[in-house]
């Protein structure tokens, strides 16, 4: 079987689209010996994988285009699988490589071919360019452990595949910077490691557990009858925890705790945990039979994402295996109709606008809380959908929303701070009762905050 290094050498020299200056030693004035990529450039040039832009310049900070990346990946794939490269330029020059890449599952759609390719797209493409055995796992990297590539993020599978194979490693903090264009020096490092397994980087990244990882809704996978919620408490820095375990149609056990996050252990810990039996009677009345209020314990999240429970009073706590429930974010269409257009339709300064504002607040609060539980929803998806929804609005619709948004925030803040003094407009608008049922719910407040704060920052880097 031919050596993979030999197989790729001709392919890569042909595919990188540079001035042919293959040399045994690098003499580029723009590649300093102290640069992190010096050895990668040196190895790649000596092996004939890449060339400089001229005899003196390698241009390490120049970007590779989408078309160049797909050509390189297509040639690598054909050479590895067919033994030779038969692909040639077409019209436009990259068309045959694009068609080949689509046919062979290297890419699924089109890119802006003349634009610089971003790192996540480059990695996704090259994670499919070679057979599976070329990506042997050498690194222990938990799902979601790379700081800026959450599990389930776009292109996460390809990025983690290359990272676990030691082909990519990110910066000193293991950030991949997925949205940044990839530079020639970075391409060189990746190609060198793809070609030569001995050059691959060994490292371990264990997922750092944060307080935010605990928040949301969970279900016990063992009993299928127990649910748990953890949400930020009004009493900072605590979290309100509630476990509800249904033992029958009319009875359930309830455990409640006020927990705090321990940075050193990565656990959510509590003291004075309470337990009660709840009974629902035929008339709808619920009675509580308090059992204790002095339990101590903690919750921990393992590398597999399963949360476990330890409680000093509850013997069955060790049996729990809690799985996080994914709460989907509202779609862009839902956000347009039930949020942006609702607030944008207030028309401040016109007759009846104060009543429309109160109604819009009540409707939005219900949409965010009861309708979608945004406090526990997928925040990256929410941010993406908010931006998509916003960009689908006309300029007039965007302007109308902007004119009403801050007054809406102000009125909602005032209502939360002093309902008695600020309830008038809501009562007059016929939504007073609805507001009084929603506002005491902690989930309503958190969901409102999630929706409005991410609206203020949509289009910036991902929130947390």
Secondary structure, DSSP 8 states (H G I E B T S, - for coil): ---HHHHHHHHHHHHS-------SS---TTS-TTSTTHHHHHHHHHTTS---SSSS---TT-B-BHHHHHHHHHHHHHHHHHSS------SSTTHHHHHHHHHTTS-SS---TTSB-BHHHHHHHHTSSS-GGGG---S-B-TT-STTS-TTSTTHHHHHHHHHTTS---STT----TTSB-BHHHHHHHHHHHH-GGG-----B-----HHHH-EEEEETTTSSEEEEEEE-SSTTEEEEEEEEE-SSSEEEEEEEEEEEETTTTEEEEEEEEEEEEEE-TTS-EEEEEEEEEEEEEEEE-TTS-EEEEESS-GGGGG--EEE--B----HHHHIIIIIHHHHT--TTSTTHHHHHHHHHHHHHHIIIIIT-GGGB-HHHHHHHHHHHHHHS-HHHHHHHHHHHHHHHHHHHHHHH-HHHH-HHHHHTT-HHHHHHHHT-HHHHHHHHHHHHHHHHTTSS---
